[in-house]
Amino acid sequence: MFMKATAAENQPLEVVPYVDLRRYLGTWYEIATIPQRFQKGCVGVTAEYSSRKNGDIEVVNTCIQGTLDGEVRRVRGKARVIDKVTNAKLKVSFFWPFWGSYWIIELDPDYQWAVVGHPKRDYLWILNRSPQMDDALYNRLLELIADKGYDLAGITRTLQPADGLPVRARGDSD
């Protein structure tokens, strides 16, 4: 369906021209990713961003282990902007002293979806404000990602509940 973009993979990864961080804050649902070992077995993945008093961003990633009614795991971290001109290049840390690049490489003008990558193209997340994404939009984003030099063979869709709530949060009283 899509081929690996070979010319673009040798070019520096470009980010969006500007991110209004206030609009970017809130909950994002992971639609697809290049799976990483720290996300092994995760479904129903979300990321929540909020402001910290010192100007950094609080990050809370949630994963449901194995199936949509599995155990809910959360990890808390922080992010800081490293490019104040665009606000599109950030560093994220979940385990001090380790920081990873978090570059916003595609962004909906209405902040309804985003694509986050890494300068070496070994990390990627397609994020959406709702747990489901239209297939036409998803395929268009894959084309944009391929144009940026990503190998699409490594990208997998993330299983999300239809309504965004884990099965156990829909009325279980435990």
N, C-alpha and C positions, 0 to 999 in steps of 0.2 A: 504494500500500500504506500508507504513512505520510505524513501531511501535516506541513508546517512548523508548529511551535507558535508562534503570533504573540504571545499574551499573555505567555508566560514569557520571550520573548527580551528584553523590556524590564525584567525583574526582575534584581536582582543574582544571579549564579551562586552556588548554594549548594554547599558541600563536605560531606563526611561528618563526623559528629560527632567522630571520633577515629581516628587511624591509629597502630598500634603499629609503629614503624619497623623494629624488629628482625624482625617477621614479614613486613614488606613487602620487605625485602632479598631478593636472589636473582635468578633469571632469570625474565623475563616474555617471552611471545611476543606480537607485535602481530597481532591478529586483524582489526582494521579501523582506518581512520584517515581524517581529512580530509587528503588528500595535500598536502605542502608541497614547495617546490622543492628543499630539501636532501635529500629522500627520493625524488627522481625516479628511476624505474626500479628501485626496491628491492623485493625479495621476501625471504621468509625472515627478516624483521626480528625481532631480539631486543633487549632491554634488560636489562643486568645491573647490579644495585645492590649496593654493599658499603659497610661503614663505613670512614671515614677516621679517623686518630688525632685530628684536631682537631674531630671531631663532625660534620663535613660528610659527604656521601654521594658515593662514587665512582660514576660512571655510565659504562658502556661500551655504546654502541649498535652493533649489528652489522647489516649489510645485505648481501644477496647481489644483485649487479647483474644485472638483466635476467631471468635464468632461475635455477632452483634449482641449476644446475651452473655458474653464473657466478662472477665474481670476488668474493671476500669483502672487504668494506670495514668498517673499524672506526673509530669516533671516540670519544675519551675526554673526559669532562667531569666537572663536579661539581655537586652540588645542596646547597642549604641551606634549612632550615626557616625560614619567615618568620612562621608562626603557631604559637607554642609550645603554645597551648591545645589545638588539634586535631591538629597535625602534618600537616594535610591541604593546607596551602598552602606550596609550595616555590618557589624560584627555581633555575633550571638554567642553567649556562653551559658552552658548548663552545668559545667563542672570547671570551676576555677582551677588552674589558670588558663584553660584551653578556650580559645575563641575561634569561631568559624565564620567564613564569609557568607553573607546573606544579601544577595543582589536582586533587586526588583527589576526584571528584564522585560516584562510586559505588564500593563496595567489598564484596566477598563477606565475610561474617563469618568464613569459614575462609581468607581471603586466597588464593583460587583464581582470582579474576578481579577486574579493576579497570577503571574508566573514568577517564581523565585528561583534563582540559579546560583551557581558558584563559578568563579572565573576559570576554573579548570574543566568545567562542564561535567563534573562527576557527581553533582547533587542537582536535584530539580524537584520543584513542587508546583503543581497546578492547584490553585486555591480558588474557592468560590464562597460567596456569602450564604448560599443555601447548599444543602447536602447533595443536590443533584445538579448536573449541568447538561444542557441541551447537546446532543451529539454533534450537530452542525458547528456549534461554538467550539466544542472540544477538538474536533478535527481541524478547524481553522487555527486553533492554538498550537496543535501539533505541527502544522505547516510553518508557523512562525518560529517555533522552537527548532525545527530542522534547519530553517534558514540561518539560525544563529549557531549552527554547527553541532547540535546535540545529536547523538545516536538514538533514534527513537526506539530501537529494539530493546533498550533497557528500561523503558517507561512502562509502569503497570498502573491500572486503575485501582482506586481504593474503594472497597465496599463501604457504603454509607447507608444508614437507615433512611427510609423514605422521608421521614419527618425530622431527621436530624437528632432525635433522641435515642440513646441506647435502649434496647429492649427492657433492661432492668429498671430504667428510669421512667417508664411509661405507666407506673401504677403500682409497682412492687413496693411494699411497705417495710422492707428490711432495712 
